Amino acid sequence: MSRLGKKPITIPEKVKVEFKNGTLEVSGANGKLSQSISDEINVKIENSAVTVEQKQPSRQANMLQGLTRGLICNMIEGVTTGYKKELELNGLGFKAVMSGKLITLTVGYSHTVTLEIPEGLKVVVGMTQDKVPTLTITGCDKQKVGAFAAQVRAVKPPEPYKGFGIKYFGEKIIRKAGKAAAGSKK
């Protein structure tokens, strides 16, 4: 049995949770999220707490119970505090420009790369103290924030020799020595 899946989730003040027709809706200060729930799972809302239960005990229902509880926790956290991912653009001449719902990246290619910002996300272009361009992606849906951050990073992943590329803030890039250092060991 899923131990974590049985734990009740407390609903904070100013957060509204509703379960109707197999769909769970959570709304709060940062927005409104909805998630379809499997037929094998029952969601009970009582005494400012959400409980996830299996309708019939089975291995599949056991796995879905823990998954559903995790998704509900993420939804509640998203509508109360939100999620944030920060990216750094390391490289000579690398920059990002916002124009409406589009973000244009100049990252060392012969062309610029234009990405459309998904609905419900907010992107802020900034600079660090070392004049490194940064992108801050915020939103209430954890999956959308992570997926768009990964999409932006995939435009130019950091390379291991000089570290140029788009990386997450605080990401450690394992560096390689290169040919010059390898040849001097003879």
Number of C-alpha atoms within 10 A of each C-alpha: 14 15 9 12 21 16 15 16 18 15 19 13 9 11 18 16 21 14 17 10 8 14 13 17 18 20 19 21 14 17 16 19 18 16 15 13 19 13 11 16 19 17 21 14 16 10 8 14 14 20 18 22 23 21 13 12 12 12 11 11 20 20 14 21 28 19 16 21 22 14 15 22 15 18 26 26 20 24 23 19 13 19 20 19 18 17 21 24 27 21 17 11 11 18 22 19 15 15 8 8 13 14 18 15 21 17 22 15 10 7 9 13 15 16 16 12 16 14 9 14 17 15 20 14 16 15 13 9 6 6 9 16 20 22 23 17 21 21 23 27 24 18 14 18 23 17 12 18 21 17 12 20 18 13 15 20 16 21 15 14 12 14 17 20 21 25 25 19 14 9 10 9 14 10 11 13 10 11 8 8 9 10 8 7 6 4
